Amino acid sequence: MQKMAVLSSDQELNDRISQICSKFNNYFEPHFFSEMQEAIEFLKYELPEINVLNYSDENIDHGEVLETIKKDPWLHYGGIILVHRGAERRQMTEVTPSLNVVATMSRSEFVKGFFRVLKILVQNRQILFQRDLQKYLMKSISGSLTMDNDPFNVGTYANLIPNYLYNIGYIDLELKDKLHVALFEMLMNAVEHGNCSISYNEKSAWLEDHGDIIELIRNKNLDERVKNRRVHFSYTITPERSKYIIRDEGKGFDWRSHMSRKHDEMALHGRGIMMAGIYTDNLSYNDMGNEVSFEVEHNKKSVNMIPSIFQDQDEMIFQDGDEIFREGEASNFMYYIVSGQLNIYRDETLVSRLNQDDLFLGEMSFLLSDTRSATVRAHGEARLIKISKNSFVNSIKAQPHYGILLARLLAVRLDRLNDYVAKIKTSAKAQTNAAGNADHNSSADMGEVAEDMDEISGISG
């Protein structure tokens, strides 16, 4: 069950949210707040997967809520759905550029829009709010989905994937914005020009008279043949890069002549293709012109956003081979990993390697007041924030929710390591049974590996 914070005093809206959530077999668990401080406490302590903000609610200062989330990177992982009145759209865009906003919708289109967003979130839950799962277990994820011609879906998907890549540290804010533009333009082209067959001349005339292409798209979808066409969108994400394929069911277009046009000929049309070509790699079309693919290379050195409680601590830079601490030393400090890789040695044997995805170094012996269980050296350049016990305790006193968050992170890490050890033991047992007495030495070795993993699972410095 996914927790959902709803900040709204509009009872009608809240009732609709409850009704729509019930359509998903209680997959979403909404918690309603009309008082801002209560909502902020819930965000901090419960870390809900989805936050719904009724931006038009005059009884609530949503600006302070958004500012609280913006200042605290660990609150960014929950997706934000903003409900507004039409005139507030531009204002929201200005206050939410670095937040995980997965959808914005007007009050008038809420019922249809909210249901669609929740459906998209359920269908793509493998890339939502699964930072640890993706980073440690899956390494590569892919998805394939089918969209109808509603432009609202375009906005949601154009937000969803760039936000995810940004939150797990694969891309920075600049690349996030560029990928958002590329996805939005290519998905909108598939709907607008592909499935709805809106010509450039027709679009020009409509924009002159109406200024908004959305209504023209909806008019086109009154034709059942157009309405039944779909946009097929697939993605593959690895730590190094991500690839996207978008295909519509239209007649295609002459992309060769279009790509050869000069930039100054694209004042009104074609700028989306041009920007996608600039912002992404290997953009190409199939012969028919109804399928486009492109790639994005992720940042070479992803860097963790520094949580607010650690921002006043000293940052330390270690070069390749530098020793952070040695096995057997007193553990008076823990470290927050900003960037880089760290080799973990026990008895001078390399047993593991940590990076910024692991968040912390040396937290176990630090919290248990034990001596260091391993030696740690930098593998290439590494940037760490050194945190003393006094600073840590004072920080937790100032923002107690971080204590709960750290406990959850440690619990997740231990669960993950225990699962890994269990799998190795199961594999070792299976190989032992298969080999029998004929391969006694080999099976004994596998048993030793399982025992070693029990020891290694407790090592984090």
C-alpha positions as CSV (number, residue, x, y, z in Angstrom):
1,M,0.0,0.0,0.0
2,Q,1.4,3.4,-1.1
3,K,0.9,6.3,1.3
4,M,-0.5,9.5,-0.1
5,A,-0.5,12.8,1.6
6,V,-3.4,15.1,0.5
7,L,-3.2,18.7,1.6
8,S,-6.6,20.1,1.0
9,S,-9.6,21.5,3.0
10,D,-11.9,21.0,0.0
11,Q,-14.2,18.2,1.2
12,E,-15.6,17.6,-2.3
13,L,-12.2,17.2,-3.7
14,N,-11.1,14.9,-0.9
15,D,-14.1,12.7,-1.4
16,R,-13.3,12.4,-5.1
17,I,-9.7,11.4,-4.1
18,S,-11.0,8.7,-1.8
19,Q,-13.4,7.3,-4.4
20,I,-10.7,7.2,-7.1
21,C,-8.2,5.6,-4.8
22,S,-10.7,2.9,-4.0
23,K,-10.8,1.9,-7.7
24,F,-7.2,0.7,-7.4
25,N,-8.0,-2.0,-4.7
26,N,-6.5,0.2,-1.9
27,Y,-3.1,0.3,-3.6
28,F,-3.0,4.0,-2.5
29,E,-3.7,5.0,1.1
30,P,-4.7,8.7,1.2
31,H,-4.1,10.7,4.4
32,F,-5.9,14.1,4.4
33,F,-4.6,17.3,6.0
34,S,-6.1,20.8,6.2
35,E,-3.5,22.1,8.6
36,M,-0.1,22.9,7.1
37,Q,2.2,21.9,10.0
38,E,0.5,18.5,10.4
39,A,1.0,17.9,6.7
40,I,4.7,18.8,7.0
41,E,5.2,16.5,9.9
42,F,3.6,13.7,8.0
43,L,5.9,14.4,5.0
44,K,9.0,14.3,7.2
45,Y,8.2,11.2,9.2
46,E,6.2,9.0,6.8
47,L,7.9,9.9,3.5
48,P,4.7,9.3,1.5
49,E,5.2,8.1,-2.1
50,I,2.6,10.6,-3.5
51,N,1.8,14.1,-2.3
52,V,-1.4,15.8,-3.6
53,L,-1.6,19.5,-3.1
54,N,-4.7,21.5,-3.8
55,Y,-2.8,24.6,-4.9
56,S,-6.0,26.7,-5.2
57,D,-7.0,26.1,-1.5
58,E,-6.9,29.5,0.1
59,N,-6.9,28.1,3.6
60,I,-3.4,26.6,3.1
61,D,0.0,28.1,2.5
62,H,1.2,25.7,-0.1
63,G,4.3,27.9,-0.7
64,E,5.7,27.0,2.6
65,V,5.0,23.3,2.1
66,L,6.8,23.3,-1.3
67,E,9.7,25.3,0.1
68,T,10.1,22.7,2.9
69,I,10.3,19.9,0.3
70,K,12.6,21.9,-1.9
71,K,15.1,22.5,0.9
72,D,15.2,18.9,1.9
73,P,16.5,16.5,-0.9
74,W,15.4,13.4,0.9
75,L,11.8,14.6,0.6
76,H,12.1,14.8,-3.2
77,Y,11.4,11.1,-3.8
78,G,7.7,11.4,-3.2
79,G,5.9,12.4,-6.4
80,I,3.8,15.6,-6.3
81,I,0.4,16.0,-8.0
82,L,-0.7,19.7,-8.1
83,V,-4.4,20.6,-8.5
84,H,-5.0,24.2,-9.6
85,R,-7.3,26.6,-11.2
86,G,-6.3,27.5,-14.8
87,A,-4.9,31.0,-14.0
88,E,-2.4,29.5,-11.6
89,R,-0.5,27.2,-14.0
90,R,2.3,29.7,-14.8
91,Q,2.8,30.5,-11.2
92,M,3.2,26.9,-10.3
93,T,5.7,26.4,-13.0
94,E,7.9,29.1,-11.5
95,V,7.9,27.6,-7.9
96,T,8.4,23.9,-8.7
97,P,11.3,23.6,-11.2
98,S,13.5,21.2,-9.1
99,L,10.7,19.2,-7.4
100,N,9.3,15.8,-8.4
101,V,6.1,17.1,-9.9
102,V,4.6,14.2,-11.9
103,A,1.4,15.9,-12.9
104,T,-0.5,19.2,-12.8
105,M,-4.2,19.3,-13.5
106,S,-7.0,21.9,-13.3
107,R,-9.8,21.5,-10.9
108,S,-12.3,21.1,-13.8
109,E,-10.4,18.0,-15.2
110,F,-9.5,16.5,-11.9
111,V,-11.6,13.3,-11.9
112,K,-10.4,12.1,-15.3
113,G,-6.9,13.4,-14.9
114,F,-6.3,12.0,-11.4
115,F,-7.5,8.6,-12.3
116,R,-5.2,8.6,-15.4
117,V,-2.2,9.7,-13.3
118,L,-2.7,7.0,-10.7
119,K,-3.1,4.4,-13.4
120,I,0.2,5.5,-15.0
121,L,1.9,5.4,-11.5
122,V,0.7,1.8,-10.9
123,Q,1.7,0.7,-14.4
124,N,5.2,2.2,-13.9
125,R,5.8,1.5,-10.2
126,Q,9.1,-0.1,-11.0
127,I,10.6,3.3,-11.7
128,L,8.7,5.2,-9.0
129,F,9.9,5.7,-5.5
130,Q,12.2,2.5,-5.8
131,R,15.6,4.1,-5.4
132,D,17.1,1.2,-3.5
133,L,15.5,-1.5,-5.6
134,Q,16.8,0.0,-8.9
135,K,20.2,0.9,-7.6
136,Y,21.0,-2.4,-6.0
137,L,19.0,-5.2,-7.5
138,M,17.9,-4.4,-11.0
139,K,20.7,-2.3,-12.5
140,S,18.8,-2.2,-15.7
141,I,15.0,-1.6,-16.1
142,S,12.8,-1.3,-19.1
143,G,9.1,-0.7,-19.7
144,S,6.7,-0.6,-22.6
145,L,3.3,1.1,-22.5
146,T,0.5,2.2,-24.8
147,M,-1.1,5.7,-24.6
148,D,-4.2,7.1,-26.1
149,N,-4.3,10.5,-27.7
150,D,-5.0,12.6,-24.6
151,P,-2.3,15.3,-24.3
152,F,-2.6,15.0,-20.5
153,N,-0.7,11.7,-20.6
154,V,2.1,13.4,-22.5
155,G,2.7,15.8,-19.7
156,T,2.8,13.0,-17.1
157,Y,5.3,10.8,-18.9
158,A,7.4,13.8,-19.8
159,N,7.7,14.6,-16.1
160,L,7.9,11.0,-14.7
161,I,11.0,9.6,-16.2
162,P,13.3,12.7,-16.0
163,N,12.3,13.2,-12.4
164,Y,13.1,9.6,-11.6
165,L,16.6,9.8,-13.3
166,Y,17.3,13.0,-11.5
167,N,16.2,11.6,-8.1
168,I,18.5,8.6,-8.3
169,G,21.4,10.7,-9.4
170,Y,21.8,9.6,-13.0
171,I,21.2,13.1,-14.5
172,D,21.6,16.6,-13.2
173,L,19.0,19.4,-13.2
174,E,20.1,20.7,-16.6
175,L,19.9,17.3,-18.3
176,K,16.6,16.7,-16.5
177,D,15.1,19.8,-18.2
178,K,16.5,18.8,-21.6
179,L,15.2,15.3,-21.4
180,H,11.8,16.6,-20.3
181,V,11.7,18.8,-23.4
182,A,12.7,16.0,-25.7
183,L,10.2,13.5,-24.3
184,F,7.4,16.1,-24.3
185,E,8.0,17.2,-27.9
186,M,8.4,13.7,-29.3
187,L,5.3,12.3,-27.5
188,M,3.2,15.4,-28.5
189,N,4.4,15.0,-32.1
190,A,3.2,11.4,-32.1
191,V,-0.2,12.4,-30.8
192,E,-0.6,15.7,-32.8
193,H,1.0,15.0,-36.2
194,G,1.1,11.2,-36.1
195,N,-2.2,9.9,-34.8
196,C,-4.3,13.1,-35.3
197,S,-2.8,13.9,-38.7
198,I,-2.7,17.6,-38.0
199,S,-0.8,19.2,-40.8
200,Y,1.6,22.2,-40.3
201,N,-0.8,24.5,-42.2
202,E,-3.8,23.3,-40.2
203,K,-1.9,23.8,-37.0
204,S,-0.8,27.3,-38.0
205,A,-4.3,28.4,-38.8
206,W,-5.6,27.0,-35.6
207,L,-2.9,28.6,-33.4
208,E,-3.6,32.0,-35.0
209,D,-7.3,31.8,-34.1
210,H,-7.2,29.9,-30.8
211,G,-3.7,29.9,-29.4
212,D,-4.0,26.4,-27.9
213,I,-3.5,23.1,-29.8
214,I,-5.2,21.0,-27.1
215,E,-8.7,21.7,-28.2
216,L,-7.9,20.9,-31.9
217,I,-6.5,17.5,-30.7
218,R,-9.7,16.8,-28.8
219,N,-11.8,17.7,-31.8
220,K,-9.8,15.3,-33.9
221,N,-10.5,12.5,-31.4
222,L,-14.2,12.9,-32.0
223,D,-13.5,10.7,-35.1
224,E,-13.5,7.1,-33.9
225,R,-10.7,6.1,-36.3
226,V,-8.4,8.8,-34.8
227,K,-9.6,8.1,-31.2
228,N,-8.7,4.4,-31.5
229,R,-5.1,5.1,-32.6
230,R,-2.4,4.7,-29.9
231,V,1.1,5.9,-29.1
232,H,3.6,3.2,-28.1
233,F,6.3,4.3,-25.8
234,S,9.2,2.1,-24.4
235,Y,12.3,2.9,-22.4
236,T,15.4,1.1,-21.2
237,I,17.4,2.6,-18.4
238,T,20.9,1.5,-17.3
239,P,23.3,3.3,-15.0
240,E,25.2,4.6,-18.1
241,R,22.4,5.7,-20.4
242,S,18.7,5.5,-21.2
243,K,17.0,4.8,-24.6
244,Y,13.5,5.8,-25.7
245,I,11.4,4.6,-28.6
246,I,8.1,6.4,-29.5
247,R,5.8,5.0,-32.3
248,D,2.5,6.3,-33.4
249,E,-0.1,4.6,-35.7
250,G,-0.3,7.4,-38.3
251,K,1.0,7.5,-41.8
252,G,4.4,8.8,-40.9
253,F,6.1,11.8,-42.5
254,D,9.1,12.8,-44.7
255,W,11.6,13.2,-41.9
256,R,14.5,13.4,-44.2
257,S,13.4,16.7,-45.8
258,H,12.3,18.0,-42.4
259,M,15.6,17.3,-40.7
260,S,17.4,19.1,-43.5
261,R,15.5,22.3,-43.0
262,K,17.4,25.3,-41.5
263,H,16.7,26.4,-38.0
264,D,15.4,29.7,-39.1
265,E,12.7,27.9,-41.1
266,M,11.3,26.4,-37.9
267,A,9.9,29.5,-36.3
268,L,6.5,28.0,-35.8
269,H,6.9,24.3,-36.5
270,G,9.6,21.7,-36.1
271,R,11.4,23.2,-33.1
272,G,10.6,20.1,-31.1
273,I,12.5,17.8,-33.4
274,M,15.3,20.3,-33.6
275,M,15.6,20.6,-29.8
276,A,15.3,16.8,-29.3
277,G,18.2,16.4,-31.8
278,I,20.3,18.9,-29.8
279,Y,19.4,17.6,-26.3
280,T,19.7,13.8,-27.0
281,D,22.0,11.4,-28.7
282,N,21.5,9.1,-31.8
283,L,18.0,10.5,-32.7
284,S,16.7,8.5,-35.7
285,Y,13.5,7.6,-37.5
286,N,12.3,4.5,-39.2
287,D,11.8,4.7,-43.0
288,M,8.1,5.3,-42.6
289,G,8.6,8.2,-40.2
290,N,6.2,7.0,-37.5
291,E,8.8,5.8,-35.1
292,V,11.6,7.8,-33.4
293,S,14.3,6.6,-31.1
294,F,16.9,8.6,-29.1
295,E,19.3,8.1,-26.2
296,V,20.6,10.1,-23.3
297,E,24.0,9.5,-21.8
298,H,23.9,9.9,-18.0
299,N,26.3,12.0,-16.1
300,K,29.7,10.5,-15.7
301,K,29.9,11.5,-12.1
302,S,26.6,11.6,-10.3
303,V,26.6,13.5,-7.0
304,N,24.3,13.2,-4.1
305,M,22.3,16.2,-3.1
306,I,23.4,17.1,0.5
307,P,20.7,16.8,3.1
308,S,20.0,20.0,5.0
309,I,21.2,18.7,8.3
310,F,24.7,18.0,6.8
311,Q,25.1,21.2,4.7
312,D,27.1,23.0,7.4
313,Q,29.6,20.1,7.8
314,D,33.0,20.2,6.2
315,E,33.4,18.4,2.9
316,M,36.6,16.3,2.5
317,I,38.2,15.4,-0.8
318,F,40.2,12.1,-1.0
319,Q,42.3,11.1,-4.0
320,D,42.9,7.6,-5.3
321,G,44.4,5.3,-2.7
322,D,43.9,7.8,0.2
323,E,42.9,6.0,3.4
324,I,39.7,7.2,5.1
325,F,40.0,5.0,8.2
326,R,41.7,1.8,9.2
327,E,40.4,-1.5,10.6
328,G,40.5,-1.5,14.4
329,E,40.5,2.3,14.9
330,A,38.0,4.1,17.1
331,S,34.9,5.2,15.3
332,N,34.2,8.7,16.2
333,F,32.9,9.8,12.8
334,M,30.6,8.6,10.1
335,Y,30.6,9.9,6.5
336,Y,28.0,11.0,4.1
337,I,29.1,10.0,0.5
338,V,28.7,13.0,-1.8
339,S,30.5,11.3,-4.8
340,G,33.1,8.8,-5.8
341,Q,33.9,5.2,-5.0
342,L,35.4,3.6,-1.8
343,N,37.1,0.2,-1.5
344,I,36.4,-1.8,1.6
345,Y,39.2,-4.1,2.8
346,R,39.3,-6.7,5.6
347,D,42.7,-8.1,6.5
348,E,43.9,-6.2,3.4
349,T,41.5,-8.2,1.2
350,L,39.1,-6.2,-1.0
351,V,35.6,-7.3,0.1
352,S,33.3,-4.6,-1.2
353,R,33.0,-1.2,-2.9
354,L,30.7,1.6,-1.9
355,N,29.6,4.7,-3.8
356,Q,27.2,7.6,-3.4
357,D,24.3,5.2,-3.9
358,D,25.1,3.7,-0.5
359,L,24.7,7.2,1.1
360,F,26.8,6.5,4.3
361,L,30.1,5.1,5.2
362,G,31.1,3.8,8.6
363,E,27.6,4.2,10.1
364,M,27.4,0.8,11.8
365,S,30.5,1.1,14.0
366,F,29.7,4.8,14.5
367,L,26.2,4.1,15.8
368,L,27.3,1.0,17.9
369,S,30.3,2.8,19.4
370,D,32.5,0.0,18.1
371,T,35.9,-0.1,16.5
372,R,36.2,0.0,12.7
373,S,35.5,-3.5,11.2
374,A,37.3,-2.7,7.9
375,T,39.8,-0.4,6.2
376,V,38.5,2.0,3.6
377,R,40.4,3.7,0.8
378,A,39.3,6.0,-2.0
379,H,39.0,4.4,-5.5
380,G,39.6,7.5,-7.6
381,E,38.5,10.9,-6.3
382,A,35.9,10.7,-3.5
383,R,34.1,13.5,-1.8
384,L,32.8,12.9,1.7
385,I,31.1,14.9,4.5
386,K,32.6,14.0,7.9
387,I,30.0,13.9,10.6
388,S,30.9,13.9,14.3
389,K,28.7,12.3,17.0
390,N,28.0,15.7,18.5
391,S,26.9,17.1,15.2
392,F,24.9,14.1,14.4
393,V,23.0,14.1,17.7
394,N,22.4,17.9,17.5
395,S,21.1,17.4,13.9
396,I,18.7,14.7,14.9
397,K,17.5,16.9,17.8
398,A,16.8,19.7,15.4
399,Q,15.1,17.5,12.8
400,P,14.0,14.2,14.5
401,H,12.5,12.8,11.3
402,Y,16.1,12.2,10.0
403,G,16.6,9.6,12.8
404,I,13.7,7.6,11.5
405,L,14.9,8.0,8.0
406,L,18.4,6.8,8.9
407,A,16.9,3.8,10.7
408,R,14.9,2.9,7.7
409,L,17.9,3.2,5.4
410,L,19.9,0.9,7.7
411,A,17.0,-1.6,7.9
412,V,16.7,-1.6,4.1
413,R,20.4,-2.2,3.8
414,L,20.4,-5.1,6.3
415,D,17.3,-6.7,4.7
416,R,18.9,-6.5,1.3
417,L,22.2,-8.0,2.5
418,N,20.4,-10.7,4.4
419,D,18.4,-11.6,1.2
420,Y,21.7,-11.7,-0.8
421,V,23.3,-14.0,1.8
422,A,20.2,-16.2,1.8
423,K,20.3,-16.5,-2.0
424,I,24.0,-17.4,-1.9
425,K,23.4,-20.1,0.7
426,T,20.5,-21.5,-1.3
427,S,22.7,-21.6,-4.4
428,A,25.5,-23.2,-2.4
429,K,23.2,-25.9,-1.1
430,A,21.8,-26.6,-4.5
431,Q,25.2,-27.0,-6.0
432,T,26.2,-29.2,-3.1
433,N,23.2,-31.5,-3.6
434,A,23.9,-31.6,-7.3
435,A,27.6,-32.4,-7.0
436,G,27.2,-34.9,-4.2
437,N,30.3,-36.6,-2.7
438,A,32.0,-36.6,-6.1
439,D,32.7,-32.9,-5.8
440,H,33.1,-32.6,-2.0
441,N,35.8,-30.0,-2.1
442,S,34.0,-27.7,-4.4
443,S,30.8,-27.8,-2.3
444,A,32.8,-27.1,0.8
445,D,34.2,-24.1,-0.9
446,M,30.7,-22.8,-1.7
447,G,29.8,-23.3,2.0
448,E,32.8,-21.2,2.9
449,V,31.6,-18.5,0.5
450,A,28.2,-18.4,2.2
451,E,29.9,-18.1,5.6
452,D,32.1,-15.3,4.3
453,M,29.1,-13.4,3.1
454,D,27.6,-13.6,6.6
455,E,30.7,-11.8,7.8
456,I,30.9,-9.3,4.9
457,S,27.2,-8.4,5.3
458,G,28.0,-6.7,8.6
459,I,30.9,-4.7,7.2
460,S,30.4,-1.0,6.4
461,G,33.2,0.4,8.4
